[in-house]
Amino acid sequence: MREGGEPPDLRLVLPAGAAWAAAALALGASAEQAVVGAVLCAAAGLALLAGALRRRGSATPSDAGPGRGSGECGSPAVRGAAGRGPGRKGAVGPALSVSAAVALLCAAAAGGTAALHAADLHRGPLPGLAADHARATVEVTVTEDPRPTRPRTHGARQLAGRVVVRADAVAVAGASGGRTRLRTPVLLLVRPERDGGPAGRRRTGAAGARESGGGRDADSAARSAWLRLLPSTRLRVEADLMPPAPGGRGGQDIAAVLRVRSGPPRIVAGPTAVQRAAGGLRAGLREASEGLDGDARGLLPGLVVGDTSRLSRELADAFRAVDMTHLLAVSGSNLSLMLALLIGPPGLAHRAERRGLAPRLGLPLRATAVAAGLLTLGFVVVCRPDPSVLRAAACGLITVWAIGTGRRRSLLPALAAAVLLLVCYDPWLARDFGFLLSVLATASLLTVAPRWSAALRRRGWPGRAAEALAAAAAAQAACAPVVVVLAAHVSLVAVPCNLLAEFAVAPATVLGFAALAAAPVAMPAAEGLAWLAGWPASAVAGVARTGAGLPGAEIGWPGSWTGALGLAAVLAGALAVLRISAACRPWLGVACVLGVLVAVLRPVPLVRPFTGWPPTGWRMVACDVGQGDALVLALDGERGGTGGAVVVDAGPEPAAVDRCLRALGVRSVPLVVLTHFHADHVAGLPGVLRGRSVGEIRTTALAEPPGQAAFVRGVARGAGVPVRLSHAGERQRAGDLRWEVVWPPPDPADGGAAGSAAGGGGTDGDGANDASVTLLVRTAGLRLFLPGDLEPEAQQALLAARPDLPRVDVLKVAHHGSRFQAPALLRRLRPRVALVSAGRENPYGHPAPETLAALSAAGALVARTDRHGALALTRRPDGTPAVVTRRGTPGSADAPGRPAAAPGGRVSPAPASPRALPRPLPAGRDRRRRADLRAPPATGRPRRRPLRRGRRGRVRAPRRVRGAPPASRRPLRPPPGRAAPAHAVRRSPGHSLNRARRSAPAPPWQPTADSACRPPSPVLRPRHPFSESVFRCLIRLQDPVRPRSRSLLRHCPGLRSPSVAFGPPPALRLPGPCTGPARIRIRIRIRDPDPGRGCPGPGLGAAFP
């Protein structure tokens, strides 16, 4: 509502919405469709406008009102009822026609502009060169500040992040030496020269260390040079071109992706004077805040000018978890503070008592408006023209123009006009999520927040508190359905965190702008102002970290538009319940508040009856962190995680291990053991430290790879946690836990494997694996053996050094269940339960069928995180271990399972007869699943068939298994003298025949010499990181079998590469058994962390012998 209780002015809302929708649709349509749509809208709008004007001009003289024309007194009511006089009904028709005509004309203008912008992406030679994956020399002009990407974890390696630069291609050098001038938006991906390859690829000794250190220094210098580039800088690059990913966010408004190998940029022309000045101001603020401690150093530039280049990954994740990322995107609040300092409160701008800096300088009203406009333009240049900045600047300029001309200010029409102008100026904003969130937040503050604030004041809330709470709640309610599409989670602490942070954001921003202005003139003064601004900035960071540490900070939600509609319905229902409870049932509101508190805090005793997790009395949990290791050992079995826990390894992602520890209720970690420094074991360390008290970190003595060892030391130093080394012979005790370090030896020379690792003689990364800290743990009468990633040589050396190793109850299988295991160690340990931590559909084939068969033959019950989710180890009253599985991570659709106990004796099922897990129990019973861990592992991936129960409740095994291993990969055989007992189940009459069919020799088909594949291009090159290519193959089959897709892909040795993972096609089936030539269409999906690189062979034909 506007002043005086008048209804809001919505005249510009319909044209702005029509222009927005037309631009978004035109960008997704073809050029012909966009042009035709724009022409039709324009024609319809002109026709409606002409009709409205014709009806208004053809009005009779009596329509002018009584006493005019003929001199007779007419009846306005009667004429209005007839639709011709100035009555209300007669005015509705022309008004609607004019509104519809204006909306159609605005839609035509926005659609036509969008069609022109979309056509620019297909002009010139760049799209064709990108489609051919050609290499070319291109001159580009930088349009935005370069930004770094996060480092990536790829197996044991930590790949360095890239530098992303948005630019306009202005010239392309042809093959004949000529140049083609153009202006096309492109994206530069600057990749480092060294991606942190495995240890086996490094040179050994001091020379290798010097080479590695020198390469890292060169890459760091080149990376810094790219990050220092300013907009308007002109570069010449030699790049590999590739088309953008279709449908990918951020890649819709570019014509090509230019992959540039790292090195210092070749600058052709420097930036403009304006950009140099703006860059100097931003650099001055960074220099002034250099001496700040903790999070304030990286957060203050982000709050002031949106510079997040120094923001730590952990703090950025915390802001994202509590929906406070809008504070890092400069928006209207920053501009409002600057304009308020200049002109004072806008409501007093036309009065004699106006405030602000302008009246004190003696500036008249119009001069004040001009100064405010220049300040707004400078704000855009310094803070960069991001969508939120453009929206804020457009609204600010319209408001300043209204103040300067003496017109009445109306904020909602100003917002609609800003949207209309910006969408016509840059149609790509119509598809930008940042622009959508900015408009939704502003509209909610102008329309919903005043109503909620008034309602809170009527119920006794203080004025300022009611306004702050209403603003935070309205913005969150409006933006939450869109945020859930991007983040796939809902934060229950977003409103209180934003409310608390708002009190510290304003002083931090004001003092930060003062430091920004003082830096070019007096750096000591700027440093003092930055020091003052660091206090509220640290408070904002503390709110974000505290809120992100609460269990209810992130609740999984479907990240799609269907999920957004569902969340909008839930919010509408919650608002209705609150309104009803406030009116007649106050107890209902109190119950809702208590329910939200329980959902946020998630106390384990209250949550366990509903989720079944964690189980009571758990002793160890293998977290589901993907392709990595993260084990949690409870200090007190009766209290579970609330009594503290020891963490062994941290997995590849901080969010995954943090989520696991949060679900277990672990708040105190006296010890973190990192077995070795591979990324799949240490990259998640910040997630362990997030919101928890950590006593110390123990690591291996071999600091390989050096970059990841330095990462661990840096994270520990930032958190104030000491790092110490572990070696064999150490014995410690904490609570119910007792553990002994059995490997590596104190002196590397004492163990062959460890000695070779220290000397750098390992290959393929075995050196770091062989130096893994190995623990023998005792808890509640159970023995656990945790070997890290020990390879067979180190396992043999461990067995030789410790021949007295006892039998254990639980074995964490080394190296994610790879095929490299020492059978002698397995025979020595004779575990009852074997836990395998591996990622779903990982490209390494973990766990290996040979290892699973050997574990089953040794009598171990196998549980896997890739199939069962997180695994919790408990102890039954008879002293035997039990495993409780959790199907999936929080937010997934998989249901929890029931506990499965390991029997006292060993079981050796036949590995050739795979069985599936039983079906879940009815929902009314315990919601945990008893995993049938006695079932032997399959030698391939079972077909996805619904599980059925036969007579007496037994589970039928799948009839076929896809992906049988080749005959050359023989599984480890069980130890001699231990025959596998037959299953005690009732056999069907055709059991022998079915078993003979299942045990058919592998591979199921054999291509002959005349087999040929015809790829669509000479070299298989993925068009984007997740691409599909179709090949027609002629395969001559020797045996009448039904080939499966996975078996086909396993027999493509020419396409095996550690950086390319092939997933199975949807289905590769023949209509029936056949012998002879068969033409098969193969669809291969490529996941390549290095997009644009061709496959190793000259074509798919090289994959066949």
N, C-alpha and C positions, 0 to 999 in steps of 0.2 A: 504494500500500500504506500502511496505517496503521501506527501504532506497534506494535511487537511482531510484525511480519510478518503481521498479519491481513489478510484480503481487504477491499477497499473496500466500504462500505455503499451498496448500490445500490437500497434499498427505495423511495426517493422519485424515482428517475430515471424510472421508467415513468409514474407519475402526472403528473410535470412535462412529459414529452414528449407524453403524451396531451392534456393541457390546451393546450399550445402548438399542436399540430396542429389541435385542434378550434377554437380561436380563429381561426387563420389561415384555415381552411376556411369558418367561419361568416361571416367578414367578406366573403368573396367570393361568398357564396350569397345568395339572396333571403331575406326575412324568414320566409316560410313554411317554406322548407327548413331554415333554421337552427333554428327552434323545433321542428320535427318531429325533427330530428337530436338536439337536446338532450333532448327527451322520451324518445326511444328509448334513448339512452345511460343516462339516469337509470333507466328501467324495467329495462334489462338489468343495470345495476349493482346495483340493489336486489334483483333476483331472485337474482343470484349471491351476494350477501351473505346473503340469507335462507337460501339452500340451504346455504351453508357453516356458518352458525350452527346450522341444524337438524341437520346431520350431526354437528357437535361435541356438541350437546346430547343426541342420541340414542345416544351411545356406551354400550356395556354395562359393568357394573361390572368385568368382567374386563379391560376396556381400561385400567383405571387402573394396571395393573401387577401384578406377582406379589405374593402375600401379602395382597391386598385382596379385598373382596367376600366370596366363598365361602370364603376361607381356604385355597384350593388354590394351589399354586405352579404358575403357568403358564409357558409358554415365550414370552418376548418375541419371539424371532426368528420363531416360527411365527405368532404373532398379527400381527406386522408384515408378514409375507409375505401374510397374508390381507387386509391393507389395513385392519384395524380397531384394531390396537394402536398403541402409541406408537412403533412402528418408523418408519424413515425413509420407506418407501413410503406408509405410511398417513398421514403428515403432509404429503406433497407435495400431494395433492389439495386439501384445505382451504386450504393456504397460497396455491396458485395461484388459487383461486377468490377469496380475499380480495383478493389483489393486483390481479386483473382487475377486481373490483368497485370497488375504490378508484380505479383508473385511469379506469373508465367514469364514475364519479360526478364526478371532477375534470374530465373532458372535458365532461360535461353542464353543470357550473357555468361553465366557461370559454366554452362555446358559447352558453349563455344570456346571459351578460354581453356577449359579442360581438354577439349579435343586438340587444340593447338599445342598444348604442353605435352600431351601424349604422343602427338605426331613427331615432336622433336626427338623422341627416343629412337625412332626408326629411320631418321635421315642420316645420310653420310655413310662412310665405309665402316664405321666402328661396329654396328650390329653384325654385319657379315663376317668381319674379322673375328669377332667374339664367337660366333657360331662355329667357325672353323678352328677355334683354339689356336689362332695364329700368334706370332710374336712380332711386335711392332714397336717403333719409337714414337712416342706420343708426347706432345707438349700440353701441360695442364695448368690451370690456375686454381689454387687452393681456395675453397669457399667456406670452410669451417675449420675450427681448431682440430688438429689431429688428436686422436684419443687412443689409448692403449687398450687391448683386450686382456682378459684374465689368462693366466697360465693354464694350460690344459694338462690333465693327467691321462696318459696313455699307457696303461699297464704299469710297468715299473718306472717309466720315464715321466719326467715333468717337463712338458714342452713349453718353451717360452711363449709369452703372449705376443701378438702381432700389433702393429700400428695401423689404424684405420684412418684414411684421409678421404674426405669428400672433396671433389674438385669438378671443374668443367674442362673437358678436352677441347682445346682450341686449334690444334693442328696435328696431323698424322703424316708421318713420312712414308711414302710409297716404296715399292721394291725398286723402281727405276730412279729413285733419288728425288722425285718431286714431292711437294707438300700439298696436302689438302686441308684447307681451313674450314673449321666448323665450330659449333658451340653445343656440346652434348654433355650432360651430367654423367659422371663416372664415379667409381669407388676404387680407391687404391688400397690394396692389402700388402703391407710391407712385412715380409716374413724374415726371421733371423737366419743368418748363415748356419748357425748350429742350433739344432732343436733338442739338444740334450740327449743324444743317442745313448744306447746301452753301454755299460762299462766295457763290454768286450770290444767295442769299436774304438776305444781310446788306446793311445800308445801307453806303454808301461814305463814306469820309472820316472825320474826327474824330468826327462825330456817331454814325456806325455803331460806331466803337470804343468810345465812351462807353456806347452802348446795350448793346453786347455785354458789356462789362465789368460794367455794373450788373446785367444779367440773370444773369450767372454768379455774382456776389456774392449776389444774392437767392436763387438756387437753392441755393448752398452753405449759406447760413444756414438755409433751410428744411430741407435735408437733415440738417444737424447737429441741428436741433430734433427731427426724427423719430428719429434714432439715439440721442438721449439719453432716450427714453421708457423707463420701468421697468415691469416686470410689475405687474399690478393697476391700472394707470392706465386711466381710462375716457375715451373719446373719442366725438365726434360727427362723422361724415364724410358727405359727399355723394359717392357713388361710382356708377360704372357696374358693374352686376353681370353676371357670366358664370359658367357652370358650370365646374367643374374639368375638366382634361383627363382623359379616361378612361384608366385604366391607367398614368398618370404617377406617378413616384415623388414622394412628398411631397405629393400631391394626393388621396390616397385617404381621408384622415380629415377632410376639410373639405366643407362643403355648398355653398360658393360662393366665388368670387374677386371681391374688391372692388377696382376700379381707381380710385385716388384721384389727382387732379391735385395736383402738388406745391404746397406752401404750408405755412405753419406749422400744426401740428395744433391742433384745437379741443378743449382738455382740459375735460371736464365734472367729473371728480373725480380727485384726485391718487392716488399709490400709497399703500399701507399703510405703517405704521411699520416693519414687518419688512423690506419691500422697500426702503424708503429707507435703512435701515441697511446692508443688503447692497449696494445700489448705491453707498453712500458708501465701503465697503471696496474695492470694485472700482475706483472712481474714484481712491481714494487710492493704490492700487498703480500705476495708470496714471500718476499724477502723480509718484510716486517714481521710476519708470523713465523719465521724460521725458528726462532728461539722458544716457541711455545712448547709445552710438554704434552704428552699424551695425544688424545684425539683432537684437541683444539688446533693443532698445527695443520691438519688436513681438512678440518671441518669449517674453520672460519672463512677461507676463500670460497668454499662452496655456498655458505649462507649469504655471502655478500654479492659475488659475481657469478656464481654457478660453476666455479673452477673446482672440480673434484679429482684432479690429477694426482693429488697426494692423499686422497682418502683411502684408508686401509680397507682391505676386502672384508674383514670381520665387521667393521662399523657400517659399511655399505649394506651388508646382509642384515644387520640389526635394523637399519632404517627401513629396509624393504619388508622385514617381518612385521613391523608395527605400522606399516603404511604411512611413513613419514618422509618418503622420498620427495614429496612436493616441496619440502624445505630446501632441498638441494637443487631444485629447478627454479631459477629466478622467475618471479611472477609479480602479480599486482601488489602484493604486500610490500615488496622492496621499493617499487616505484611510488607507492602511496606514501611511504615514509619520507622519501626524498622530496616529493611535491609538498607534503605537509610542512617540512622544514622551510620551504621557500614561500608558500602562499598561506600557510596556516590552515585552519579548518575551512573546507570549501563552503560551508553554510554561511560563513562570515565574510566571504570574499567581496561582496557588494556593499558591505556596511562600513561605516566609518571606523568601527572598532576592529577591523580586520587585523589579523595577526600574521606571524611568520617573519622571515628574514627580509622579504621584499619591502614591506612598509617601513622597516627600520632603515633601509637603504634609500628611501624616498622614491621608489619606483611607482608610477601610476598603475592603474589596473591593467591597461592594455600592454604596457611594457612588462608587467608581471606575467601576463599570459604568454608573451613572446619568449621571455626567459624560461618559463616552464616548458614551452614547446622545445626549445633548444636543449634543455636539460633532459627531456624525454628522449630526444634523438641520440644524445650522447650516452644515455643509459642503454639504448639498444646496441650501440656500437661496442661499448665496453663489455656488456653482459652477453653479447652475441645474439643474433636474431633467431632464437629458438621459438617454437610455437607459443609457449606461455608468455615469453617476452613480447612477441608481436601482438598477442591478444591484449596484454596489459598496456602496451604502448598505444595501440589504437584506441582503447577506451580512455586512456589518459589524454590523448590529443583531442578527442571529441569533447571531453569534459573541460579541458583548458580553453578550447574554442568557445564553448558555451559561457564560460566565465568572462572571457575577454569581450564577447559581443553583448553581454548583459542578458542572455537568454536563460530561461529556467532550466536547471539541471534535472535530467531524468535518467537514472542509471541504466534501467532495463532497455530503453531504446538505444542508449549508447552502446550497450553490449551487442544488441542485434545489429546495429550499424557496423560495428567493428567486425563481427562475423561475416557480414555481407561483403564488406570491402576486402577483407583478407582472403576469403574464398575466391573472389574474382581475381585478386592479385596473384595468389599462389594456390591453384586448385588442389595441389597435393596435400594441403592442410586438411582437406575434407576427409582424408583417409589416415590422418595421423592421430594416434591414440593420445599423445600428449596434448594436442589441441582440443580434443574431445573432453578430456578430463579437466582442462583449464576452464572451458566454457561451462561444463556441468557444475563445477565447484563455484564459479562466480554466480551463475544463475541461482543456485541454491542459497547462496548468501544474500541475494537480493530479494528472493521471493519466500523461501521457506523459513529461513533463520529469524526474520522479524516476527513471524507468527509464533514460532516456538518460544522465542524470548518473551513475548508478551504473555504467553500461557504460563511460563515459569514464574514471571513476576506476579501474576495473579495468585500463585500458590505460595508466595512468601519468599521467593528467592531474591537475593540482592541484585540490583540492576546490572552491574558489571559482570558478576558471576553468571547471571542468566544469559547475557549476550555472548559471553565466551563459550559456554556449554552449548547453547543453541547453534552457534556458528560451527563448532567442531562436529556436532552430531549431524547437522544438515549437510555439510560437505561430505562427510563419510557416507551417509545414506545415499547421496546422489552418485558418488563415484564408486562405491563398492561393487555394483554389478559389472562395471567396466574393468576394474582392477582385477576381479576374479578371472576374467578372460586372459589377462596377461600373466598373473602370478599363480593361478590355480590354488589359492588359499584364501581363507577369511581370517582376519585378525580380530579377536574379541577385546584386545587392549588398545585398539587404534584410537578410539575417542579419548580415553583418559590420558594416553601418552601425548596426543596432539594438544590436549588442553593444558597439560603441565608444561610442555615444551614452549607453548606460545608465550608464556611469561618471560622466558629467557631469550627467545628469538629476537624480539624487538630491540633490547639493549645491545645484543651482539651485533645486529645488523647496523644500527646507528653508529656504534663505535668503529665497526669495520669500514663503513663508508668514510668516516673521518680519517682513519688510517690510510685508506686508499687515496684520499685527496692530499694528505700530508706527505706521502712517501716521496713524490718527485721533488718536494721543496726541503723537507727536513726529515731525514730518515730516523734520527733518534726520537723525535716526537711521534712519528708513525709507529715505531716499535713500542713506545709507551702506550699508545692507544690500542695497539693490537694486544698488548699484555692485559689491558683492562677488558677488552672484548673476549679474551680467552676464557675468563671465568664463566660468563653465561654460555659460551660455546661448549665448554666442558660439561656444564649442567645439561644441555640439550643432548650431548652424547651419552651422558649417564642415564637419562630417561630412556633413550632408545635401547641401550644395552640391557637395562633392567627389565624393560617391557619384553624384549626379545627373549630373555631368559625364562619367562614364565611359560608353563606348559601350554597354556591356551593362546599363545601368541600367534601360532599358525595352525589353522585347522584346514585340512585338505578339502577341496571343493572342485567339482568338474570345471576345468578351464576351457569352457566353450560358451557360445552364446546361449545354448540351452541351460547351462549352469548359471549364466547371468540372469536369465528369466526366472529360474528357480529361486535364486537369491533375492531377486526383486519381490517375488511373491512372499518369501519368508519375511522380508523387511516390512512389507505392507501388513502382513498378519501381526507382526510384533507391534507395530504402531497402533493397530486397531485394539490389540489387547491392552496396551498401555493407556489408551484413551478411555476404554471401558473401565479399567481398574481405577484410574484417577477419578472417574465420575462416581462410581457406586461400589466398587470392590477394591479397597486399598490393599487388602491382603494378597490379591492377585499380583499387584505390582511388586510387593515384597518378595513373593515367591519367584517371580521372574528375575529379580536382582540376585537372589540367592542361587538360582540356577546358573546364572551367568558367572557368578563367583566360583562355583564348583567347576564349571567348564574351563575357566581361566586357570585356576590353581591346580586342578586335577589331583587331589590327594589320592594316593595309591589305594588306601583302604576303601574309599568310596567309589573309585573308578573300576577296581578289579571285578566286582560282581557283574558289571555291565559289559566289560570288554574281555574278561578272562585273562588279562595280561597286566603285569607280569604274574607268573604263578607264585603261590605262597611257598616260601622257603627255597627260592632259587639260589643256586651256588655259583653258576657261571652262565653267561649269555654270550652267544656268538651273534653279534649284530649283523643285520642284513644291510651291508654298505656297498653292495655291488662287487666288482672285481677287486677285492682287497680283504684285509683282515682287521677286525676290531673286536677284542674279547674283553668282557667285563667280569671281574671276580668279586663277589660280595664279601665284605669283611665280617658281617654278622648275618648268618643265614636266617635267623628268626625275623630280623627287621628288614632284610632285603637291601635295596639300594639306599634306603634312608639312613642306614648305618655307615655309609661310605663304601667305596669300591676301589679296586686296583684295575687300571685299564692297561691292557697289553695290545699295542698297536692302535692306530687311529683311523685306518681306512683311507680311501682316496678323496673323500669330500667332507668338509667340515659339517655341512648341514645334516648328512646322514648319521654320523656318529652322535651329533648333538641331539638329534631326534630320538635316537635309541636311548641315550642316557636320560633324556627327559622323561621318556615313557617308563623307565625303570625307577625314576625318582632319585637319581644319584645327584647329590649336591656337593659332595666332598670326595676328592680323589687324592689320597695321600701319596700315591705313586703312579707314574705313567712309565711303562716299559716300552720302548721302541726297539723292536728286534733288529732292524737294520734300516737304512735310509732310503729305500726305494719309495717312490711316490705313492704306491698303493698301500703303504703302511704308515706314512708320516704326513701326507698332505692334509689329512683331516685333523691335525693337532689343534688348530684354532677352535674347532668345534668342541674339543674336550675342555679347553680352557674357558670357554664362553660361559660366564655366570657361575663358575664353580671355583672352589678353593682347591688348589693343587699344591702338594707338598714338594715333590721333586720329580725329575725326569731321568730315567736311566737309559743309556744307549750302548751300542756296541762301540768298540775302540776303532773300527775301520770306518773312516769318514768317506765313504763312497756311496753314491756320487757326491762330489764336493758341493755342488750347488744346492742339493737337497739337505745335506748336512748343515750348510750355512743357513738355510731356511729354518731348520729346527732351532738352531742356536738363536737366530734373530727373534723368532716367535717367543721362545722361552725368556729371552732377555727383556722383551717388551712387557711380558706378563710378570716379571720378577720371580721366575721359577728357576732354581739351580738345575744344572745339567751335570750328571756324573756318569762315569763309565762302569760297565758291568763285565765281569769275567767269571770263569768257572771257579767254584769253591765258595761263592757267596751264599750265605743262608740268612734269611730274614723272616720276621713274623709280624703280623698285624691282625688283630682280632682273631677270627677263626682260621685265618690263612697262614700257612707256612710254605715257603718256597725256597728252592735251591737252584742256583744257576749252574748248569752242567756243561755249557758251551757258550762262547769260545774259551780256550785256555788263556791264562794271564799273559803268557809269552807266545806270540804266534809261532815261534819256532817249535813249540811243544806239539803242535798238531799239524799234520801235513796239509789238510785242507785249509785251515786258517792261515798257515804260513804262506801258502800260495796265494791266498786272497790278499794278504798284506803286501806281498810282493808285487801284486798287480798281475799275476799270471793267469787269473781267471779269464774265461771266455764267455761272451754272451751274458755278462752280468753275474756269472756264478761266484765271483769273488765276494761281492756284497752279500749274496744269499748264504754262502758258506760261513760267513762271520755272524750269522743271526744269533741273537741271544736266545738260548734255549732254557726253558724253565721246567722243573719238576715240582708240581704244586700239590699240596695236601690240604683238603678241606672237608670237614665232616666225615672223615673216614674214607674219602675218595681220593684216588691218585689221578692227577691230570698231567699229561705230557704235551708241552707247547713248543714245537721245534721251529717256529718261524717259517722260513723258506729254505731250509737246509736241503742241499742237493745230495745225490747218492754218495759222492766221495766224502763229504763232511759227515754224513750219517755213519758211514763205515768208520771214519776216524773217531767219531763220538763213541761208537760201540767198542772200539779198541781201547779208548781211554777210560771208559766206564763199563767194564764187563759186568759189574754188579747191578746194572739197571734193573729195577724190579718190574713186575708186571703192573700195568696201569689199568684203570677203569675207563678213562676217556683219553682219546688221542685227537688232537687237532691236526689233521692231515697236512703235511708240509706242502708248501708251494701250491695251495689251492687245489690239491688233488691231481697235480700233473703226473705224467707217466714216469717221471724220473724219481723213483723211490728205491730204497735199499730193502730187499726182502728180508735180509738178516735182522735188521732193526725191527721190522714188523713182527717177525717170529719171536724176537726177544720181548717186546712189549706186550704182545697178545691182548690188545685192548678189547673191552666189552662194547664200547661205543666209539665211533669215529665221526667227527664233525668236519665237514668240508665247507669252507667259506669261498664262494665263487659267485660271479655275476651271471645273470640270466643271459643266455645266448651270447656269451663272450666269444671273441674271435680266436681264442687260444685252445678251445676244446676242453677246458677244465670243467669238471674233473674228467680225467681220462678213463675210458672203459676198463683198461688194464688194471688201473689202480683200484677201481671200485670192485672188480672181480677178485683181486687179491685180498682186499679188506673183508669181503664176504666169506672168502675161503678161510680166512684166519679167524672167523667167528665173530667179527665186529658188526654191530648194528650201525648202518650208515645213515646220517642225516645231512642234508644239504641246504644251504641258504638260498641257492638259486631256485629250488623247488618248494621249500617249506618256509621261507622267510627266516625271521630271527629264531634262534634255537636256544632254549633255556634248559639248563641241566639242574635237576633236583635229585634228592635222595629219598628212596622209599624206606619204610620202616624196617625192612629186612636188610638194609645196607646196600642194595643194588641201585645203580644209577637209573634215572628216568629222564626222558627228553620231552619237553613240551614245545610244540612248533607253533609258529605264528604265520599264518598265510598272508604274506605281503606286509608292506609297511603301512603306517597310519595314513588313512585316506584312500587306501586301495579297496577294491571290491571283494577281496578274498576274505573268507571268514576265518576266525581263529580255530585252532584245533584242540584235540584232547591229548593228554599225556600218554606217552608210550614208554613202558618200563623195559629196561634190559633185563632179561632173565639171568639167573645166577650162572647157568651153564652157557657154554659157547654154542652158537648155532652156525652151521655151515650149509646154507642152501645152495642148490645147484645154480651156478651163474647163467646157465643157458635157458632158464625158464623165468623170465622177468614177470614181476607182479606189480600191480599199481597199488597206491595207497587206498584205504577204504573210503567210502563216502562219508561226508560230514553227518553228525548226528542231528536229530531234530532240533529246531531252534529252542524248544522249551527246556532242553537239558543243558548241561554244562557246555559253553560255547568254545571250548578248546578241543582240539582234535588229537586223538591217539594215533600218532603216525605209526604205520606198520613198518618199523625200521628193520624188522627181520627179513623183509622181502629183499632179495638180491637186486643189485642195480642192473638196469638194462644195458645191453651192448650198443644201444643207439637211442634215439628219441622215440618213445612210444607214440603210436598214432593217437590222435585226439578223438577218442570215442567216449560216449557216456558210460560211466561205470555201472555195472549191473550186478545184482546179487543172485546167485543160484541157490541150490538147495542148501539148507543148513547155514545160510548166511555167508558162505564162502565167496571170495571175490574172484571173478573170472579175469584171467590175464588177457591182455590184448593179443589178437591173433597174429599181428605182424609188428615188426619193429623197423622203423625207418632208420637208415644210416648205419647199417652194420659196418664195422671197421674192415678195412682191407685185410687180406690174408697175411700180408707181410707184417702187420702190427699184432703180434701175438701177445695176449695178456699174460701177466705174471701168474705162474702156476701156484696152486696151494702147496704148502710144505708136504713132503712125502710122509706117508703113514697116517694121513688124516683124511679119510674118505668123507665125502659130502653125504650126509644122510638124506634119504628121500623125503619128499614132503608128505606129511601125514594128512593128506586130503584125498577125497574120493575121486578116482579117475573116471573120466568119461570113456565110452567105448572107443572113440576115435582119438584118444589122447596120444597114443604112440605115433599115429600117422601125422597128427598136427605137429607134434614135437619134431618129427623128422623133417617136416616142411620148414619149420622155423629155424632149424639148424642147418639150412642149406648153405653151401660154401659161399663166402663173399669174395669178390664183389658180385652183385646180382647180374651184372652185364659186363661185357668186355668189348670195347671198340676195336675194330680191326684196322689194318693199315689203310683201307680205302675209306675210312670215316673222314668226313670233312664238315667243316662249319663255315658258313658264309656270313661274316659279320657285316653290319651296315656300313662300316668305314674301315680303312686299313688298320687303324689303331683304335682300340677301345679307350675312349676318353670320357669320363663322367662329366656331364654338363654342370652339375652342382654336387655338393657333398652327399646328397641322397638321390641318386639317379637310377634309372632303369634302362637297360638296353636289351633288345630282343634279337635273338640269333636263331637261324634255322639250321639244324644239324641233321646230317644223315649218318645214323649209327647202325652198324650191322651187329645184331645180337646173335650170340652163339647158343644161348640157352633160352628156352621158352619161359621167360620171367616177366614180371611187371616192374620196370625200372622206376625208381623214386627220385625226386629232385635232389635230396640231400646226398644220396649216393652218387649221383651224377656230378655234383659239385665237388665232392671229395676226390674224384678222379680227374681233376683239372690241375695237375702239378704246375703247369706253366703260369697259373694265375695265383699261386700262393704267395702272399706278401704280408709281412707283419703290419703294414699300414692299410691294407684293404681287407675288409671282412665281407664275406658273401653270405647273405641270408638265403634261405630256400625260396624258390618261386612259389606262387600260390598252390599249384598242383601240377605235377608232371606225371600223367597217367596215360596208359594205353587202354584201348577198349577191351583188351583181353590179352592172354599170353600170345606171344608172337615170336617168330624166328626169322631172321633176315633183315633187310634194310627197313628202317623206320624213320620217318621224318618227324622231328620233334621241335617245337618252338620253346625256346628257353628264355625266361625273363630273369635277369640277374640284377639284384639290387646292390649297389656299391656304397659302402660307408667309408669315406676317405677323409681322414683329418687334414689331408693336404689337397683340397679340391683343385681340380684342373689338371692333375698329373695323370698321364696315361698309365695303363697297366704295364707290367714288365715285358710281356711278349709283344711281338709285332701284330698280334691279333688273336682272337680266340682259337683259331686253328692251331696255334702253337701249343695249346694245352693238351692236344691229343697226340698220342704216339703215331 
